[in-house]
């Protein structure tokens, strides 16, 4: 499935633009924000539900724990944006573990 969205691309300094990736949608679930499972928010890099809420407030300033959200799980993501994200995750992993991270991954 080709997924395209116009929105903020935080990997490119918060610029707004169109990004497109190819991915396999595994599941889609609609629930209240407070019902997002730990494995779901941890998969997105958040340590707690409160951290997820704070992260979402960058885009939805008035989001409340009772607000409806859509949790989409996908796999086999391909495309330039996905490649940049993987490189950024690797840099973070190396920084946390103390491993050297040269040469730089991001252009």
DRENMISE-982321 format. One record per residue: residue number from 0; residue in one letter; x, y, z of N, C-alpha, C in turn. Coordinates in Angstrom, 2 decimals. Each point is the difference from the previous one (the first is absolute). Layout:
% DRENMISE-982321
<k=NUM r=a n.X=X n.Y=Y n.Z=Z ca.X=X ca.Y=Y ca.Z=Z c.X=X c.Y=Y c.Z=Z>;
...
//
This chain:
% DRENMISE-982321
<k=0 r=x n.X=0.85 n.Y=-1.17 n.Z=0.00 ca.X=-0.85 ca.Y=1.17 ca.Z=0.00 c.X=0.89 c.Y=1.23 c.Z=0.00>;
<k=1 r=x n.X=-0.29 n.Y=0.95 n.Z=-0.84 ca.X=0.73 ca.Y=1.26 ca.Z=-0.06 c.X=-0.66 c.Y=0.98 c.Z=0.94>;
<k=2 r=x n.X=0.78 n.Y=0.54 n.Z=0.93 ca.X=-0.53 ca.Y=0.95 ca.Z=0.97 c.X=0.61 c.Y=1.35 c.Z=-0.30>;
<k=3 r=x n.X=-0.83 n.Y=0.99 n.Z=-0.19 ca.X=0.50 ca.Y=1.35 ca.Z=-0.23 c.X=-0.70 c.Y=0.95 c.Z=0.94>;
<k=4 r=x n.X=0.70 n.Y=1.01 n.Z=0.44 ca.X=-0.58 ca.Y=0.94 ca.Z=0.93 c.X=0.70 c.Y=1.33 c.Z=-0.13>;
<k=5 r=x n.X=-0.76 n.Y=1.08 n.Z=0.09 ca.X=0.63 ca.Y=1.30 ca.Z=0.08 c.X=0.02 c.Y=0.38 c.Z=1.46>;
<k=6 r=x n.X=1.16 n.Y=0.28 n.Z=0.51 ca.X=0.10 ca.Y=0.34 ca.Z=1.41 c.X=1.40 c.Y=0.44 c.Z=0.34>;
<k=7 r=x n.X=0.27 n.Y=0.02 n.Z=1.29 ca.X=1.30 ca.Y=0.45 ca.Z=0.48 c.X=0.96 c.Y=-1.18 c.Z=-0.01>;
<k=8 r=x n.X=1.15 n.Y=0.21 n.Z=-0.61 ca.X=1.05 ca.Y=-1.01 ca.Z=-0.07 c.X=1.09 c.Y=0.41 c.Z=0.98>;
<k=9 r=x n.X=-0.02 n.Y=-0.58 n.Z=1.20 ca.X=0.96 ca.Y=0.39 ca.Z=1.02 c.X=1.41 c.Y=-0.44 c.Z=-0.32>;
<k=10 r=x n.X=0.17 n.Y=-0.94 n.Z=-0.92 ca.X=1.34 ca.Y=-0.42 ca.Z=-0.38 c.X=0.68 c.Y=1.03 c.Z=-0.89>;
<k=11 r=x n.X=-0.77 n.Y=0.91 n.Z=-0.54 ca.X=0.57 ca.Y=1.05 ca.Z=-0.84 c.X=-0.20 c.Y=1.37 c.Z=0.64>;
<k=12 r=x n.X=0.18 n.Y=0.07 n.Z=1.31 ca.X=-0.05 ca.Y=1.28 ca.Z=0.68 c.X=-1.39 c.Y=0.59 c.Z=0.16>;
<k=13 r=x n.X=-1.03 n.Y=-0.83 n.Z=0.02 ca.X=-1.34 ca.Y=0.49 ca.Z=0.22 c.X=-0.64 c.Y=0.69 c.Z=-1.18>;
<k=14 r=x n.X=0.52 n.Y=-0.24 n.Z=-1.20 ca.X=-0.59 ca.Y=0.61 ca.Z=-1.19 c.X=-1.28 c.Y=-0.75 c.Z=-0.38>;
<k=15 r=x n.X=-0.97 n.Y=0.75 n.Z=-0.48 ca.X=-1.23 ca.Y=-0.59 ca.Z=-0.48 c.X=0.19 c.Y=-0.42 c.Z=-1.45>;
<k=16 r=x n.X=-0.52 n.Y=-1.16 n.Z=-0.35 ca.X=0.11 ca.Y=-0.45 ca.Z=-1.37 c.X=-0.67 c.Y=-1.34 c.Z=-0.18>;
<k=17 r=x n.X=0.08 n.Y=-0.53 n.Z=-1.17 ca.X=-0.60 ca.Y=-1.28 ca.Z=-0.33 c.X=1.03 c.Y=-1.10 c.Z=0.20>;
<k=18 r=x n.X=-0.38 n.Y=-1.05 n.Z=0.69 ca.X=0.87 ca.Y=-1.16 ca.Z=0.14 c.X=-0.80 c.Y=-1.24 c.Z=-0.39>;
<k=19 r=x n.X=0.69 n.Y=-0.94 n.Z=-0.58 ca.X=-0.65 ca.Y=-1.22 ca.Z=-0.48 c.X=0.89 c.Y=-1.18 c.Z=0.34>;
<k=20 r=x n.X=-0.63 n.Y=-1.07 n.Z=0.51 ca.X=0.71 ca.Y=-1.24 ca.Z=0.27 c.X=-0.87 c.Y=-1.16 c.Z=-0.48>;
<k=21 r=x n.X=0.64 n.Y=-1.12 n.Z=-0.19 ca.X=-0.69 ca.Y=-1.24 ca.Z=-0.33 c.X=0.04 c.Y=-0.86 c.Z=1.25>;
<k=22 r=x n.X=-1.16 n.Y=-0.49 n.Z=0.46 ca.X=-0.05 ca.Y=-0.76 ca.Z=1.24 c.X=-1.12 c.Y=-1.02 c.Z=-0.05>;
<k=23 r=x n.X=0.14 n.Y=-1.01 n.Z=0.84 ca.X=-1.06 ca.Y=-0.99 ca.Z=0.19 c.X=-0.71 c.Y=0.33 c.Z=1.31>;
<k=24 r=x n.X=-1.28 n.Y=0.33 n.Z=-0.07 ca.X=-0.79 ca.Y=0.30 ca.Z=1.19 c.X=-0.32 c.Y=-1.32 c.Z=0.69>;
<k=25 r=x n.X=0.36 n.Y=-0.10 n.Z=1.28 ca.X=-0.23 ca.Y=-1.22 ca.Z=0.77 c.X=-1.31 c.Y=0.09 c.Z=0.76>;
<k=26 r=x n.X=-0.26 n.Y=1.17 n.Z=0.61 ca.X=-1.25 ca.Y=0.17 ca.Z=0.74 c.X=-0.32 c.Y=1.47 c.Z=0.16>;
<k=27 r=x n.X=-1.28 n.Y=0.27 n.Z=0.18 ca.X=-0.49 ca.Y=1.35 ca.Z=0.27 c.X=-0.97 c.Y=-0.12 c.Z=1.17>;
<k=28 r=x n.X=0.21 n.Y=0.84 n.Z=1.02 ca.X=-0.85 ca.Y=-0.07 ca.Z=1.19 c.X=-0.35 c.Y=1.42 c.Z=0.43>;
<k=29 r=x n.X=-1.27 n.Y=0.24 n.Z=0.27 ca.X=-0.47 ca.Y=1.29 ca.Z=0.50 c.X=-0.32 c.Y=-0.17 c.Z=1.48>;
<k=30 r=x n.X=0.54 n.Y=0.93 n.Z=0.81 ca.X=-0.23 ca.Y=-0.09 ca.Z=1.44 c.X=0.20 c.Y=1.38 c.Z=0.61>;
<k=31 r=x n.X=-0.31 n.Y=0.13 n.Z=1.28 ca.X=0.32 ca.Y=1.23 ca.Z=0.73 c.X=1.50 c.Y=0.02 c.Z=0.23>;
<k=32 r=x n.X=0.57 n.Y=1.18 n.Z=0.10 ca.X=1.44 ca.Y=0.12 ca.Z=0.22 c.X=0.44 c.Y=-0.80 c.Z=1.22>;
<k=33 r=x n.X=-0.79 n.Y=0.03 n.Z=1.06 ca.X=0.40 ca.Y=-0.73 ca.Z=1.22 c.X=0.03 c.Y=-1.50 c.Z=-0.20>;
<k=34 r=x n.X=-0.61 n.Y=-0.50 n.Z=-1.09 ca.X=-0.03 ca.Y=-1.44 ca.Z=-0.27 c.X=1.15 c.Y=-0.47 c.Z=-0.89>;
<k=35 r=x n.X=0.88 n.Y=0.90 n.Z=-0.42 ca.X=1.16 ca.Y=-0.42 ca.Z=-0.79 c.X=0.87 c.Y=-0.88 c.Z=0.88>;
<k=36 r=x n.X=0.35 n.Y=-1.16 n.Z=-0.51 ca.X=0.74 ca.Y=-1.00 ca.Z=0.78 c.X=1.48 c.Y=0.36 c.Z=0.11>;
<k=37 r=x n.X=0.65 n.Y=-0.40 n.Z=1.10 ca.X=1.43 ca.Y=0.28 ca.Z=0.16 c.X=0.84 c.Y=-0.46 c.Z=-1.19>;
<k=38 r=x n.X=-0.28 n.Y=-1.16 n.Z=-0.55 ca.X=0.81 ca.Y=-0.47 ca.Z=-1.14 c.X=-0.21 c.Y=0.90 c.Z=-1.23>;
<k=39 r=x n.X=-1.16 n.Y=0.65 n.Z=-0.09 ca.X=-0.27 ca.Y=0.88 ca.Z=-1.14 c.X=0.77 c.Y=1.31 c.Z=0.14>;
<k=40 r=x n.X=-0.06 n.Y=0.64 n.Z=1.18 ca.X=0.72 ca.Y=1.27 ca.Z=0.12 c.X=1.51 c.Y=-0.21 c.Z=0.12>;
<k=41 r=x n.X=0.43 n.Y=-1.12 n.Z=0.54 ca.X=1.44 ca.Y=-0.28 ca.Z=0.05 c.X=0.57 c.Y=-0.25 c.Z=-1.40>;
<k=42 r=x n.X=-0.80 n.Y=-0.61 n.Z=-0.87 ca.X=0.44 ca.Y=-0.23 ca.Z=-1.39 c.X=0.24 c.Y=1.32 c.Z=-0.72>;
<k=43 r=x n.X=-0.62 n.Y=1.07 n.Z=0.48 ca.X=0.19 ca.Y=1.33 ca.Z=-0.59 c.X=1.05 c.Y=0.82 c.Z=0.74>;
<k=44 r=x n.X=0.66 n.Y=-0.62 n.Z=1.00 ca.X=1.08 ca.Y=0.68 ca.Z=0.69 c.X=-0.40 c.Y=0.75 c.Z=1.25>;
<k=45 r=x n.X=-1.22 n.Y=-0.20 n.Z=0.49 ca.X=-0.45 ca.Y=0.67 ca.Z=1.21 c.X=0.08 c.Y=-0.96 c.Z=1.18>;
<k=46 r=x n.X=0.47 n.Y=0.50 n.Z=1.14 ca.X=0.16 ca.Y=-0.83 ca.Z=1.20 c.X=-1.26 c.Y=-0.13 c.Z=0.81>;
<k=47 r=x n.X=-0.96 n.Y=0.90 n.Z=-0.20 ca.X=-1.23 ca.Y=-0.02 ca.Z=0.80 c.X=-1.14 c.Y=0.59 c.Z=-0.80>;
<k=48 r=x n.X=-1.20 n.Y=-0.22 n.Z=0.49 ca.X=-1.18 ca.Y=0.59 ca.Z=-0.63 c.X=0.06 c.Y=1.52 c.Z=0.09>;
<k=49 r=x n.X=0.50 n.Y=0.51 n.Z=1.12 ca.X=0.12 ca.Y=1.44 ca.Z=0.17 c.X=0.98 c.Y=0.60 c.Z=-1.02>;
<k=50 r=x n.X=1.10 n.Y=-0.72 n.Z=-0.27 ca.X=0.97 ca.Y=0.47 ca.Z=-0.99 c.X=-0.63 c.Y=0.00 c.Z=-1.40>;
<k=51 r=x n.X=-0.81 n.Y=-1.01 n.Z=-0.30 ca.X=-0.71 ca.Y=-0.04 ca.Z=-1.28 c.X=-0.92 c.Y=1.20 c.Z=-0.11>;
<k=52 r=x n.X=-0.76 n.Y=0.28 n.Z=1.04 ca.X=-0.92 ca.Y=1.13 ca.Z=-0.01 c.X=0.77 c.Y=1.31 c.Z=-0.24>;
<k=53 r=x n.X=1.12 n.Y=0.17 n.Z=0.68 ca.X=0.80 ca.Y=1.21 ca.Z=-0.20 c.X=0.53 c.Y=0.08 c.Z=-1.43>;
<k=54 r=x n.X=0.43 n.Y=-1.14 n.Z=-0.55 ca.X=0.47 ca.Y=-0.01 ca.Z=-1.38 c.X=-1.10 c.Y=0.38 c.Z=-0.98>;
<k=55 r=x n.X=-1.19 n.Y=-0.49 n.Z=0.24 ca.X=-1.13 ca.Y=0.31 ca.Z=-0.88 c.X=-0.43 c.Y=1.46 c.Z=0.13>;
<k=56 r=x n.X=0.27 n.Y=0.61 n.Z=1.14 ca.X=-0.38 ca.Y=1.40 ca.Z=0.21 c.X=0.75 c.Y=0.94 c.Z=-0.94>;
<k=57 r=x n.X=1.10 n.Y=-0.45 n.Z=-0.57 ca.X=0.70 ca.Y=0.84 ca.Z=-0.99 c.X=-0.88 c.Y=0.24 c.Z=-1.21>;
<k=58 r=x n.X=-0.87 n.Y=-0.97 n.Z=-0.31 ca.X=-0.88 ca.Y=0.09 ca.Z=-1.17 c.X=-1.44 c.Y=0.27 c.Z=0.39>;
<k=59 r=x n.X=-0.39 n.Y=-0.46 n.Z=1.18 ca.X=-1.37 ca.Y=0.14 ca.Z=0.49 c.X=0.08 c.Y=0.59 c.Z=1.41>;
<k=60 r=x n.X=0.14 n.Y=1.32 n.Z=0.13 ca.X=0.26 ca.Y=0.63 ca.Z=1.30 c.X=-1.03 c.Y=-0.31 c.Z=1.08>;
<k=61 r=x n.X=-1.23 n.Y=-0.27 n.Z=-0.38 ca.X=-1.06 ca.Y=-0.22 ca.Z=0.99 c.X=-0.34 c.Y=-1.47 c.Z=0.20>;
<k=62 r=x n.X=0.86 n.Y=-0.91 n.Z=-0.45 ca.X=-0.33 ca.Y=-1.42 ca.Z=0.10 c.X=-0.15 c.Y=-0.42 c.Z=1.46>;
<k=63 r=x n.X=-1.02 n.Y=-0.82 n.Z=0.24 ca.X=-0.34 ca.Y=-0.45 ca.Z=1.35 c.X=0.03 c.Y=-1.53 c.Z=0.01>;
<k=64 r=x n.X=0.20 n.Y=-0.57 n.Z=1.16 ca.X=0.05 ca.Y=-1.47 ca.Z=0.09 c.X=-1.28 c.Y=-0.67 c.Z=-0.47>;
<k=65 r=x n.X=-1.12 n.Y=0.71 n.Z=0.01 ca.X=-1.26 ca.Y=-0.57 ca.Z=-0.46 c.X=-0.24 c.Y=0.15 c.Z=-1.49>;
<k=66 r=x n.X=0.87 n.Y=0.72 n.Z=-0.70 ca.X=-0.17 ca.Y=0.21 ca.Z=-1.44 c.X=0.25 c.Y=-1.28 c.Z=-0.79>;
<k=67 r=x n.X=-0.72 n.Y=-0.14 n.Z=-1.10 ca.X=0.13 ca.Y=-1.17 ca.Z=-0.87 c.X=1.25 c.Y=0.12 c.Z=-0.86>;
<k=68 r=x n.X=0.76 n.Y=-1.09 n.Z=-0.07 ca.X=1.20 ca.Y=-0.06 ca.Z=-0.85 c.X=-0.08 c.Y=-1.26 c.Z=-0.85>;
<k=69 r=x n.X=0.76 n.Y=-0.02 n.Z=-1.06 ca.X=0.09 ca.Y=-1.18 ca.Z=-0.85 c.X=1.42 c.Y=-0.53 c.Z=0.08>;
<k=70 r=x n.X=0.13 n.Y=-1.26 n.Z=0.40 ca.X=1.31 ca.Y=-0.65 ca.Z=0.11 c.X=0.16 c.Y=-0.88 c.Z=-1.24>;
<k=71 r=x n.X=0.99 n.Y=0.32 n.Z=-0.82 ca.X=0.25 ca.Y=-0.75 ca.Z=-1.22 c.X=1.34 c.Y=-0.72 c.Z=0.15>;
<k=72 r=x n.X=0.00 n.Y=-1.30 n.Z=-0.18 ca.X=1.25 ca.Y=-0.78 ca.Z=0.00 c.X=0.31 c.Y=-0.40 c.Z=-1.42>;
<k=73 r=x n.X=1.25 n.Y=0.16 n.Z=-0.38 ca.X=0.42 ca.Y=-0.41 ca.Z=-1.34 c.X=1.36 c.Y=-0.64 c.Z=0.06>;
<k=74 r=x n.X=0.36 n.Y=-0.65 n.Z=-1.08 ca.X=1.33 ca.Y=-0.62 ca.Z=-0.11 c.X=0.45 c.Y=0.14 c.Z=-1.44>;
<k=75 r=x n.X=1.22 n.Y=-0.40 n.Z=-0.26 ca.X=0.57 ca.Y=0.07 ca.Z=-1.35 c.X=-0.10 c.Y=1.39 c.Z=-0.59>;
<k=76 r=x n.X=0.37 n.Y=1.01 n.Z=0.79 ca.X=-0.07 ca.Y=1.38 ca.Z=-0.47 c.X=1.21 c.Y=0.28 c.Z=-0.88>;
<k=77 r=x n.X=-0.24 n.Y=0.56 n.Z=-1.17 ca.X=1.07 ca.Y=0.32 ca.Z=-0.94 c.X=-0.18 c.Y=1.42 c.Z=-0.50>;
<k=78 r=x n.X=1.10 n.Y=0.66 n.Z=-0.29 ca.X=-0.02 ca.Y=1.35 ca.Z=-0.53 c.X=1.06 c.Y=0.85 c.Z=0.67>;
<k=79 r=x n.X=0.29 n.Y=1.15 n.Z=-0.57 ca.X=1.09 ca.Y=0.86 ca.Z=0.50 c.X=-0.25 c.Y=0.43 c.Z=1.44>;
<k=80 r=x n.X=-1.23 n.Y=0.36 n.Z=0.35 ca.X=-0.29 ca.Y=0.44 ca.Z=1.35 c.X=0.22 c.Y=-1.14 c.Z=0.99>;
<k=81 r=x n.X=-0.41 n.Y=-1.20 n.Z=-0.36 ca.X=0.21 ca.Y=-1.16 ca.Z=0.87 c.X=1.49 c.Y=-0.28 c.Z=0.17>;
<k=82 r=x n.X=0.77 n.Y=0.15 n.Z=-1.07 ca.X=1.45 ca.Y=-0.21 ca.Z=0.08 c.X=0.65 c.Y=1.01 c.Z=0.95>;
<k=83 r=x n.X=-0.41 n.Y=1.27 n.Z=-0.10 ca.X=0.53 ca.Y=1.03 ca.Z=0.90 c.X=-0.36 c.Y=-0.31 c.Z=1.45>;
<k=84 r=x n.X=-1.24 n.Y=-0.46 n.Z=0.21 ca.X=-0.44 ca.Y=-0.32 ca.Z=1.36 c.X=0.84 c.Y=-1.14 c.Z=0.58>;
<k=85 r=x n.X=0.26 n.Y=-1.02 n.Z=-0.81 ca.X=0.82 ca.Y=-1.12 ca.Z=0.48 c.X=1.41 c.Y=0.47 c.Z=0.36>;
<k=86 r=x n.X=0.56 n.Y=0.90 n.Z=-0.80 ca.X=1.33 ca.Y=0.53 ca.Z=0.29 c.X=-0.01 c.Y=0.80 c.Z=1.30>;
<k=87 r=x n.X=-1.04 n.Y=0.80 n.Z=0.19 ca.X=-0.12 ca.Y=0.78 ca.Z=1.22 c.X=-0.14 c.Y=-0.91 c.Z=1.23>;
<k=88 r=x n.X=-0.80 n.Y=-1.05 n.Z=-0.13 ca.X=-0.15 ca.Y=-0.95 ca.Z=1.11 c.X=1.33 c.Y=-0.67 c.Z=0.32>;
<k=89 r=x n.X=0.78 n.Y=-0.32 n.Z=-1.02 ca.X=1.31 ca.Y=-0.62 ca.Z=0.22 c.X=0.94 c.Y=0.98 c.Z=0.70>;
<k=90 r=x n.X=-0.02 n.Y=1.26 n.Z=-0.38 ca.X=0.81 ca.Y=1.00 ca.Z=0.68 c.X=-0.39 c.Y=0.12 c.Z=1.47>;
<k=91 r=x n.X=-1.29 n.Y=0.00 n.Z=0.27 ca.X=-0.48 ca.Y=0.07 ca.Z=1.39 c.X=0.46 c.Y=-1.22 c.Z=0.78>;
<k=92 r=x n.X=-0.13 n.Y=-1.17 n.Z=-0.60 ca.X=0.40 ca.Y=-1.23 ca.Z=0.68 c.X=1.48 c.Y=0.05 c.Z=0.34>;
<k=93 r=x n.X=0.81 n.Y=0.45 n.Z=-0.97 ca.X=1.45 ca.Y=0.08 ca.Z=0.24 c.X=0.33 c.Y=1.04 c.Z=1.06>;
<k=94 r=x n.X=-0.70 n.Y=1.11 n.Z=-0.01 ca.X=0.26 ca.Y=1.04 ca.Z=1.01 c.X=-0.32 c.Y=-0.52 c.Z=1.39>;
<k=95 r=x n.X=-1.10 n.Y=-0.73 n.Z=0.14 ca.X=-0.39 ca.Y=-0.55 ca.Z=1.31 c.X=0.99 c.Y=-1.06 c.Z=0.45>;
<k=96 r=x n.X=0.47 n.Y=-0.82 n.Z=-0.93 ca.X=0.92 ca.Y=-1.09 ca.Z=0.36 c.X=1.45 c.Y=0.45 c.Z=0.11>;
<k=97 r=x n.X=0.29 n.Y=1.22 n.Z=-0.47 ca.X=1.37 ca.Y=0.50 ca.Z=0.05 c.X=0.85 c.Y=-0.43 c.Z=-1.17>;
<k=98 r=x n.X=-0.60 n.Y=-0.67 n.Z=-1.00 ca.X=0.75 ca.Y=-0.42 ca.Z=-1.18 c.X=0.35 c.Y=1.22 c.Z=-0.86>;
<k=99 r=x n.X=1.12 n.Y=-0.06 n.Z=-0.70 ca.X=0.31 ca.Y=1.10 ca.Z=-0.93 c.X=-1.02 c.Y=0.02 c.Z=-1.14>;
<k=100 r=x n.X=-0.30 n.Y=1.18 n.Z=-0.48 ca.X=-1.02 ca.Y=0.13 ca.Z=-1.05 c.X=0.54 c.Y=0.65 c.Z=-1.25>;
<k=101 r=x n.X=1.25 n.Y=-0.16 n.Z=-0.29 ca.X=0.52 ca.Y=0.60 ca.Z=-1.22 c.X=0.20 c.Y=-1.11 c.Z=-1.02>;
<k=102 r=x n.X=-0.16 n.Y=0.23 n.Z=-1.27 ca.X=-0.33 ca.Y=1.29 ca.Z=-0.58 c.X=-1.47 c.Y=0.36 c.Z=0.24>;
<k=103 r=x n.X=-0.35 n.Y=1.27 n.Z=-0.12 ca.X=-1.39 ca.Y=0.39 ca.Z=0.23 c.X=-0.92 c.Y=-0.71 c.Z=-0.99>;
<k=104 r=x n.X=-1.16 n.Y=-0.38 n.Z=0.49 ca.X=-0.98 ca.Y=-0.70 ca.Z=-0.85 c.X=-0.84 c.Y=0.96 c.Z=-0.82>;
<k=105 r=x n.X=-0.38 n.Y=1.13 n.Z=0.59 ca.X=-0.93 ca.Y=0.89 ca.Z=-0.68 c.X=0.74 c.Y=0.93 c.Z=-0.94>;
<k=106 r=x n.X=-0.61 n.Y=0.30 n.Z=-1.14 ca.X=0.63 ca.Y=0.91 ca.Z=-0.97 c.X=0.08 c.Y=1.42 c.Z=0.54>;
//
